[in-house]
Amino acid sequence: MRLVLDIGNTLIKSYVFEQEKILEFTTDSKEKWKESLQAILNKFPQLKKAIVSDVNTSFSEELKQILIPIEVLYCSTALKLPFKTLYNPEKQLGADRVALIASACLNYPGQNVLVIDLGSCITHDFIDSSGIHHGGGISPGLKMRYSSMNAYSGKLPHLDFEEPKSPVGTNTNLAMHSGVYYGIINELEGIISWHRKKIQKLTVILTGGDAEMLPKPFKNSIFAHSNFLAKGLNHILDMNTF
């Protein structure tokens, strides 16, 4: 039994794994992470090992103190991994992307895989059938696009996501919704199209909290996964447990 922690910019996801099976899963805001994690540790005192993907790092020292009784690995390219990367330097490849690539190798071995994650940022990574990670891209996610338009302009309002009915907005709010929504869809379609022109057999994976906002025809054309990153972390922990 082991603990898997996925610490993002806005949410903290905690998993208790028994081999490949998820026994417990919680999602919390940054304000409630400590209480939630302590509740898991109290409920599962038999936890001995943990792996952490932390792209936030704002409470790393507190986290270390809470996890002192447990043997903890922090996800990075310094660990034994199921892939090689062409990233240079390797250490710049974020822990979340390392976990997603590892999950792609676990779930789709011997395949050319494009992993797209829609979280605070949108990331995409390409792994070939030989287990070589060629790199990818990072762009602003859904909420970040809304927030940046409000923060870096004098008049644009702060909006929450609403799916637009048309790319042509007839007022400022509708125009912003259109720009965000269709901008992301066209970005993803362009990335997938670029890879498919170069690679005949390509498996496309879609994951992340904002994946649900995509239209059904888009989601139905690729493999959508929940807990994909967590399964990658669990796989990395397996590879580094002796």
Backbone torsions as a table, in degrees:
resi	resn	phi	psi	omega
1	MET	NA	132.1	-178.1
2	ARG	-143.4	160.1	-178.5
3	LEU	-103.0	134.3	176.6
4	VAL	-122.2	125.1	-178.6
5	LEU	-119.7	125.3	175.9
6	ASP	-113.8	101.7	-175.6
7	ILE	-102.6	107.7	-179.4
8	GLY	-99.2	-169.3	-178.8
9	ASN	-75.7	-24.6	-177.8
10	THR	-123.9	-28.9	-176.1
11	LEU	-128.9	152.2	174.5
12	ILE	-117.9	121.2	-179.4
13	LYS	-110.9	129.2	-177.8
14	SER	-119.2	135.1	-178.6
15	TYR	-131.5	141.4	168.7
16	VAL	-111.5	119.2	-179.6
17	PHE	-105.7	139.9	165.5
18	GLU	-115.6	100.0	-169.6
19	GLN	57.3	-114.1	-178.7
20	GLU	-96.9	-3.5	-174.7
21	LYS	-94.1	134.9	176.4
22	ILE	-88.0	117.1	179.9
23	LEU	-90.7	-31.2	-176.0
24	GLU	-145.9	141.9	179.4
25	PHE	-146.9	128.9	176.1
26	THR	-134.4	148.7	173.6
27	THR	-125.4	127.9	-175.8
28	ASP	-136.8	157.3	173.0
29	SER	-76.5	167.4	179.7
30	LYS	-61.1	-26.3	-176.6
31	GLU	-75.2	-21.1	-173.1
32	LYS	-115.8	9.7	-172.8
33	TRP	-62.1	-38.9	-173.6
34	LYS	-66.1	-46.4	-179.5
35	GLU	-64.6	-41.8	-179.1
36	SER	-65.4	-44.6	179.4
37	LEU	-64.5	-41.1	179.1
38	GLN	-63.9	-35.5	177.6
39	ALA	-63.7	-39.6	177.9
40	ILE	-65.9	-43.8	-180.0
41	LEU	-63.6	-35.7	177.7
42	ASN	-70.8	-36.7	-178.6
43	LYS	-73.9	-31.1	-177.7
44	PHE	-124.1	72.0	-177.9
45	PRO	-66.4	-13.5	-179.4
46	GLN	-81.4	-1.0	177.7
47	LEU	-64.4	126.6	-177.6
48	LYS	-119.6	-23.1	-176.6
49	LYS	-130.9	151.6	178.7
50	ALA	-149.3	154.8	170.9
51	ILE	-132.2	141.3	-173.8
52	VAL	-127.1	129.7	165.6
53	SER	-107.5	116.6	-173.9
54	ASP	-128.7	103.6	176.0
55	VAL	-99.1	-1.0	-178.1
56	ASN	-91.7	-54.2	176.2
57	THR	64.1	5.2	-176.6
58	SER	-75.1	-18.8	178.3
59	PHE	-132.0	34.7	-176.3
60	SER	-60.7	-41.0	-177.4
61	GLU	-67.9	-41.2	176.6
62	GLU	-61.9	-40.7	179.9
63	LEU	-61.5	-43.6	179.4
64	LYS	-59.2	-39.9	-179.5
65	GLN	-65.6	-42.8	-179.8
66	ILE	-65.8	-34.0	-175.8
67	LEU	-92.0	10.2	-176.7
68	ILE	-52.1	-40.5	-178.8
69	PRO	-69.0	-9.8	-172.3
70	ILE	-112.0	143.5	173.5
71	GLU	-75.6	118.5	-170.8
72	VAL	-117.9	133.9	169.2
73	LEU	-109.1	140.2	175.4
74	TYR	-107.0	122.3	-173.2
75	CYS	-62.5	128.1	176.8
76	SER	-166.9	174.2	177.8
77	THR	-74.0	-4.7	176.9
78	ALA	-75.7	-15.8	-179.7
79	LEU	-84.5	167.3	171.7
80	LYS	-71.4	126.6	-174.2
81	LEU	-128.2	159.4	-179.2
82	PRO	-85.7	15.1	-179.0
83	PHE	-148.9	162.4	170.0
84	LYS	-108.2	147.3	-179.4
85	THR	-121.0	145.9	175.2
86	LEU	-92.8	2.6	176.5
87	TYR	-59.4	140.2	-178.0
88	ASN	-142.5	112.2	0.7
89	PRO	-78.3	152.6	-177.3
90	GLU	-57.5	-37.5	-172.8
91	LYS	-64.5	-14.1	178.0
92	GLN	-77.9	-11.7	177.2
93	LEU	-73.3	117.4	-173.4
94	GLY	-64.3	153.7	-177.1
95	ALA	-59.9	-38.0	-179.5
96	ASP	-65.0	-40.5	179.4
97	ARG	-70.5	-37.2	175.4
98	VAL	-57.1	-45.2	-178.7
99	ALA	-65.6	-41.0	179.6
100	LEU	-65.0	-41.5	178.6
101	ILE	-65.3	-41.2	177.7
102	ALA	-61.5	-39.3	178.9
103	SER	-66.1	-37.8	176.9
104	ALA	-62.3	-41.7	178.6
105	CYS	-65.5	-37.0	179.6
106	LEU	-68.8	-47.1	-171.9
107	ASN	-88.0	-22.4	-177.9
108	TYR	-134.7	59.7	-177.5
109	PRO	-64.1	142.2	177.1
110	GLY	72.2	15.5	180.0
111	GLN	-118.6	155.0	170.1
112	ASN	-82.2	120.4	-171.0
113	VAL	-126.7	133.7	170.1
114	LEU	-111.4	115.7	-179.8
115	VAL	-101.5	122.8	178.3
116	ILE	-116.7	124.5	-178.6
117	ASP	-117.8	123.1	179.6
118	LEU	-105.6	91.2	176.9
119	GLY	-122.9	-143.5	176.4
120	SER	-56.4	-40.0	167.8
121	CYS	-114.1	157.0	173.1
122	ILE	-97.7	124.2	177.1
123	THR	-121.4	150.2	170.7
124	HIS	-138.4	140.2	-177.6
125	ASP	-138.4	139.3	179.6
126	PHE	-111.1	128.1	177.4
127	ILE	-122.6	126.0	-177.9
128	ASP	-84.7	176.4	-174.0
129	SER	-67.3	-13.1	177.2
130	SER	-94.1	3.7	179.7
131	GLY	81.0	27.5	176.8
132	ILE	-103.0	126.0	176.6
133	HIS	-89.6	119.2	-174.6
134	HIS	-91.7	-10.6	-177.4
135	GLY	118.5	-165.1	-177.6
136	GLY	-179.8	-146.0	-177.5
137	GLY	-148.2	160.7	178.3
138	ILE	-134.7	132.3	176.4
139	SER	-143.6	166.8	-178.8
140	PRO	-63.6	141.1	177.3
141	GLY	-83.4	-175.3	-174.5
142	LEU	-55.9	-58.0	-176.0
143	LYS	-67.2	-34.3	-179.8
144	MET	-64.8	-34.4	179.4
145	ARG	-68.1	-43.3	176.5
146	TYR	-63.6	-46.2	-176.3
147	SER	-63.8	-40.3	-177.1
148	SER	-68.4	-36.4	178.1
149	MET	-63.6	-38.3	178.4
150	ASN	-72.1	-41.9	-174.1
151	ALA	-72.9	-33.3	-173.7
152	TYR	-108.1	22.3	174.8
153	SER	-136.0	162.9	-178.1
154	GLY	-86.8	-25.2	-170.7
155	LYS	-126.3	-15.4	-175.6
156	LEU	-71.7	132.9	-175.8
157	PRO	-77.9	166.3	171.8
158	HIS	-89.3	120.3	-176.2
159	LEU	-121.2	153.1	167.3
160	ASP	-96.3	157.0	-173.3
161	PHE	-63.0	134.2	168.0
162	GLU	-137.5	132.3	-179.7
163	GLU	-71.1	121.1	-179.5
164	PRO	-77.3	152.4	179.5
165	LYS	-87.4	-15.1	-176.7
166	SER	-152.0	150.7	173.8
167	PRO	-67.4	-15.4	-176.4
168	VAL	-100.0	102.3	179.8
169	GLY	-83.5	135.1	-177.2
170	THR	-98.2	3.9	170.5
171	ASN	-152.3	175.8	-173.9
172	THR	-60.6	-46.0	-179.2
173	ASN	-60.3	-47.3	-179.5
174	LEU	-65.3	-35.1	178.1
175	ALA	-66.2	-38.4	177.7
176	MET	-67.3	-44.8	176.9
177	HIS	-58.6	-42.6	179.6
178	SER	-63.3	-45.6	-178.5
179	GLY	-60.8	-42.8	-179.7
180	VAL	-69.1	-52.7	-173.0
181	TYR	-64.8	-55.5	-177.1
182	TYR	-74.2	-25.4	174.5
183	GLY	-62.3	-45.2	179.1
184	ILE	-66.7	-45.3	-179.1
185	ILE	-60.6	-46.9	-179.7
186	ASN	-66.7	-33.5	176.2
187	GLU	-62.6	-47.7	-178.6
188	LEU	-67.1	-42.7	178.1
189	GLU	-61.1	-38.0	178.9
190	GLY	-66.9	-41.3	178.8
191	ILE	-64.2	-46.4	-179.3
192	ILE	-63.2	-43.4	-179.9
193	SER	-62.1	-41.9	179.9
194	TRP	-60.0	-44.4	-179.6
195	HIS	-69.5	-40.5	-177.5
196	ARG	-68.1	-24.7	175.2
197	LYS	-70.9	-27.3	-178.8
198	LYS	-93.4	-26.3	-172.8
199	ILE	-128.3	122.7	-176.5
200	GLN	-67.3	-47.7	-178.1
201	LYS	-109.1	106.8	-177.1
202	LEU	-129.2	127.3	173.6
203	THR	-96.7	124.7	-178.8
204	VAL	-108.9	126.6	-179.4
205	ILE	-111.9	132.0	177.6
206	LEU	-118.1	126.5	179.6
207	THR	-147.1	178.0	179.6
208	GLY	105.4	157.4	-172.7
209	GLY	-63.9	-28.9	-177.9
210	ASP	-93.3	5.2	-179.7
211	ALA	-62.8	-26.8	-177.9
212	GLU	-67.8	-18.5	-178.4
213	MET	-78.8	-10.3	-179.7
214	LEU	-74.4	151.6	180.0
215	PRO	-66.9	150.0	-176.1
216	LYS	-57.1	-43.4	178.9
217	PRO	-57.7	-34.9	178.1
218	PHE	-68.2	-48.6	-178.3
219	LYS	-65.5	-35.0	-177.3
220	ASN	-71.5	-16.0	-177.3
221	SER	-86.6	-6.8	-179.2
222	ILE	-137.5	176.4	-179.7
223	PHE	-90.1	117.6	178.5
224	ALA	-103.0	132.1	-174.9
225	HIS	-128.8	136.9	167.4
226	SER	-98.8	152.1	178.8
227	ASN	60.3	22.7	-176.9
228	PHE	-65.4	-43.2	-180.0
229	LEU	-65.2	-42.8	-179.6
230	ALA	-60.5	-38.9	179.4
231	LYS	-67.7	-32.0	174.5
232	GLY	-67.3	-42.2	176.7
233	LEU	-61.7	-43.5	178.9
234	ASN	-60.6	-39.4	178.5
235	HIS	-65.0	-42.5	178.4
236	ILE	-63.3	-40.4	177.4
237	LEU	-61.8	-41.6	175.4
238	ASP	-57.2	-45.0	-176.7
239	MET	-66.8	-23.8	-176.6
240	ASN	-110.2	16.3	176.6
241	THR	-104.7	125.1	-176.3
242	PHE	-122.0	NA	NA
